[in-house]
């Protein structure tokens, strides 16, 4: 199985939030959430998700359903894990005076 992002403590917190949003606890939900996180981490298509996360079409349907209900937004913004956040400044254009160049063009 590919790298798992959710430990038991994380999943307990997320399942409580899901119950508040009327997403009932099913054994497949944890695996589905792992598949969604895998897809977000790797930017692959749904069809390229490994079979260890379950059927890609059910994962796709559940992702769309949870997105429409705003369940994913509540789950992903609850206690963010900053270990997975990165900043890429390669696409940001800075003006010349910001970089220390005193010449004016």
Buried (B, 14 or more C-beta within 10 A) or exposed (E): EEEBBBEEEBBEBBBEEBEEBEBEEEEBBBBBBBBBBBBBEEEEEBEEBEEEBBEBEEBBEBBEEBEEEEBBEBBBEEEEEEEEEEEEEEEEEEEEEEEEEEEEE
